[in-house]
Amino acid sequence: MDLNTVWFILITVLFIGYFFLEGFDYGVGMLLPFIAKDDTERRMIINTIGPHWDGNEVWLLTAGGALFAAFPEWYATLFSGFYLPLFLMLVGLIVRAVAFEYRSKEDSLKWRYNWDRMIFLGSFLTALLWGVAIANIMRGTPIDATKTYTGGFFNLLNPYGLIGGVTFVVLFLFHGAVFLSLKIGGEFQKRIVETAQKLWLPSVIMAVIFILYTYFDVDIFSAKGLSAFVPPLLAAVSLVLSGFYLKSNKAGISFILTSLTVVFITVAVFFTLYPNVMISSTSPEYNLTIYNASASQYTLGVMTWVAGILVPFILVYQAWSYIVFKKRLTKDSELEY
């Protein structure tokens, strides 16, 4: 296995961590203004992700940095071609971060509720745009011989891209609701479980639509043969089973299964892309691959040593933070936000 493939796998792992952790994070943010009846319940919801949301975003920063260093041509084409969606995504992340920090600065309920709506908006916008971006990367975008994106913003808002965006939103909503059912106790938990159960079927429906649309409209599966269907099939099975375990009051198993759904979807995207990193709808000759978009072998070698030393520390720290704050929250708990 060469270093180009190693770094493609490492970037895949970083995005798996990001979508898994920020998936329920965004889901919780989107549910915030709707599932809670009063300010206390909204504070409980925010406290479930309060110690983690900024740490979860480190996965995105690390993935972006790795992309820039290991595959600079991929980074350049992606960030120039998807400039406006990524800018809007950044706005959503900034609004969301500010809202987390500012909502508790005033005792006014109106002040807090307005910032809660900003948390919803930032979470929704980011989840939607990620779905649109991932779908377009799978479908292919107009890229010319100079590795330059030649389309516009509205090229990305095609039916397949929008279905991808809606699928991500609904899936993250379900993922977030199941996470909340593990973190909150008392009467509030019952309403959360009911909400999660209502979100399960729309998640399954959108996932099936997205998979079928991909099969009939996108050529990404053709090069890999039957093996390309294994990850999406595992994702679908995990998603279906998560609903059954949720109805059996086994929220822990259900959360593991929703997490596996996100993991398998991410694996499916990167597995079917490989060895490409961006597909050109103009001509297959203009595809960006792990070889024509990569940095030098020396750079990849140095980065491999750095990643081998630092990544284990990041994993240990993040696991520790979830262990420390694993306790369920009730209305009697001390709330920070």
N, C-alpha and C positions, 0 to 999 in steps of 0.2 A: 504494500500500500504506500503510495507516494504522499508527500506532504500536502499536495493540493487536495487530495481526497481527505486526508486527516483534517484539514482546516474546514473543508466543506461539512464534515461530520460534526466538528466542534461548533460551528455556527448553527447547525441544525439543533444541537443540544441546547445552545443558548436560547434559541427561539422556542424550543419545547418548554424550557423553564419559564420563559417570559409569558407565553400564552397560558400555561397551566396556572401560574400564580396570579397574573394580572387578569386572567379570565374570570375567576370568581371575584376578584377585586372590582373589575368593571361591572360585573353583575350586581354586586352589593350596591355600588354607587347608583346604578340605574333603578334599583328597587327602592332606594331610600325614601323618596317623597311619596311613594304610593302604598307601601306595605305598613308603615308606622302610623299610629293614630295620634300620637302626641310627641312633644319634644323629647321626653324621656326615652321613648322607644327609638326615636331617630338617633339619639346619642348612643343608645345601646348598639345600634347597627354600625355606626361609625367606629365605635370602640372595638368591634370585631376585626377591623382592618387597620385601625389607627396605628398600631405598632409596626405594621408590615408594608403599607402601600408604597412608601418611598423606597424601601429596600427591594420590593418587587420590581420597581422600575429600573433598578441597577442592571437587571438582565437585558433590558432594551439598550441601555447605554453601552454595556459591554459588547452586545451583539453588533451594534453600530460601529463601535471602535474596531472590533475584529474584522468586520466587513471592509472598513476603510484600509486597514493595514494589510490584510491577506488578499483581498480581491478589489483593488482600487478602481479598476474599470467597471466592475459590477456596481460599486458604490456610486461612481460618477454618473453612470447611465440611470440608475434607479433614482437617485436623489435629484437629478436634473429633470428627468422625464415625469416623475411623480411629485414635482416640486409643490404644486398647490395643495394636493391632498395631504402630503406630509406636513406642510405648513399649517393646515387646518388641524391636523392631528396634534401638532405641537401646541397650538392655541388651546385645544381641548385639555391637554395634559397640564398646561400652565394654569388655566382656569380652575381645574380640579384641585391642583396643589394649593393654590391660593385659598380656595374655599375651605379646604380642610383646616388651614391655619387660622382663617379669619372668623369662622362661624361662631367661635366661643368668645370673641373679643367684646361682644355686647350681650347684655341680658335680654334684649328685645327679641321676642319670638318671631316677629316679622323679619328682623335682621337674619336670624338663624335659618328661617325657612327659605329666604331668598338665596342664601349661600348653599343650602341643601339642593335647591334647584340647579345651581351652578355645578354641583357635584354630579347630579344626574346628567346635565348637558355635556360636561366634559367626558364622562364615562361613555355615554351613548355615542357621541361623535367619534371618539377614538375607536371604539369597538366596530362601528359601522365602516369607518375608513380602512381599518385593517382588513376587514372582510373584502372590501372592494379591491384593495391593493393585492391581496393574496390571489383572489380570483383572476385578476388581470395578468399577474405573473404566470399563472398556470395556463391561461388562454393564449398568451402571447401578445406583444405590443409592437407597434411599428418602429423598428430599429434599422438604421441604414448601415452601410459598410464601414462607416467611421465610428460605429458603436454609439450613435446619437439617437435619442428618442425623437421621432419626427411627428408624433401625434400631438393632440392637445388635451386639455382637461376633460372635455366631454367625450373623448374617445374612451376614457376609463369608465364613464357612466353608462355602459352598455348593459343589456338585460342580465347577462351572466355575472358581471361585476356587482350589480345591485342585489341579485339573489345571494351572492356570496356575502355581501354586507349584512343583509337581513339575517342570514343563517348564523353569522358570528354573533349578532346582537341577541338572538333568541337563545342560542346555545350558552352564551355567557350569562344570560339572565337565569337560566336553569341551573347552571354551575354555581352561580352566586347564591341562589335560594337554598340549594342543598348545603352549601358551606354554612350559611346562616343557621340552618336547622341544627348544626353541630355546635355552634358557638353560643346560642341563646337558649335559655331555659324558661320555664313557667308557661303561662297562658299564651304569651306572645309566640312561643315556639310552635304551638298548634296552628296558628294562622300562617306562620312561615311554611310549615310542611304542606298545608293546603295550597298555598301559592305555588310551591315547588311542583306539586302534583298537577296543577293546572298548566304549568309551563312545560311539562314533560312531553305531552303530545305535540304541541307546536314545534318543539325542538326536533322530535323524530320526523315530523312531516317536512320541515325545512331541510333537514340533513338528507333525507331521501331525494327531495327535489334537486338539491345541489349535486348530489352524487350522480343522479340520472342525467342531469343537464351536462355534467362534466363528461360522462360516457358518450353521449350522443353529439355533443357540440365541440368538444375539445380533443385535440389529437395527442394529448400528453400521455395517455395510457398505452397508445399503440406500440411504442418502441419497447416497452417493458414486458408486454404479453400478460399472461395471467397473474404473474407475481405482483403486478401493479395494483391488483384488486384486493390483495391481502390486507394492507393497512386500512383502507376505507371500510372494508367488510368488518374488520375488528372494531373499528370506531362505531359502526352502526350497531353491532351486537352489544358493545359496552353501553351505548346510550339506551338501547331498549331494556337491557337488564337493570340499569340504574333505576328506571321507573318502577319496576316490579319490587325491587328491594326497598325503595322508598315507601311504597304502599304497605310493606311488611314491617314498617317501623325500624328498618335497619339503615339509618341515615349514613352511618360510617362507611358501610359497604357501597352504598349509593354514591357517596362522594368519591370513593376510590374509582368507581366505574366512570363517573363523569370526568374525572381527571384523566383516566385512560383514553376516554373519547377525544379529549383535546390533544393528548400526546399522539394518538394514532393519526388524527387529522394532520397534525404538523409533520409527522413522519411521511405520510402519504404525499404531501406537497413536495418535500425535498427529495424523496425517493424517486418520484416520477420525473422530477426535473433533471436529476443527475444524468450525465456530467454537465448539463447546461445549468446556468444560473439565471439567465433571462432568455426567453424565447422570442425571436423576431418573427412577427407576422408578415414582414416584407419578403423575407427569404430565409430558409434554414441556414444558408451560408453565413448569415449575419448573427447567428445565435452567439450569445456570450457563454463561454464554458469556464470550467474551473482552471483551464490552461491559458486561454487567451485573455482572461480577465484578472489573472493572478499577479501577485508581487513576485519578486525574485526568490529563488530557492534559499538564499542566505537569509532574507527577511523572514520567510516562513520558518526556517530552522530556529532562529533566535526567538521568535514568537512562541514556538512550541515549548521551549524551555521555560519561558516566562509563564505561559498558561499552565504548564504542569506543576509549577510551584504555587501559583496564586489561586487557581480555581478551587482546589480542595479547601482552602481557608474560607472562601466565600460560601461554599456548600455547608461547611460546618457551622459557620456563623448564622446562616439563614435557618438551618435546622434548629439551632439552639434558640433562636428568637421565637419560633413557633412552639417549642416545648415550654418555654418560660411563660408564654401568654396563652396556654391551652385551656385555661379554666373557662367554663361556661359563664355567661353574663346573665344576670337577672335585674329586676328593677331595684333590688337592694344593693347591687354592686356599686362600687365607687367608679363613677364615670368621669373621664377626663375631657371629652370634647363637648 
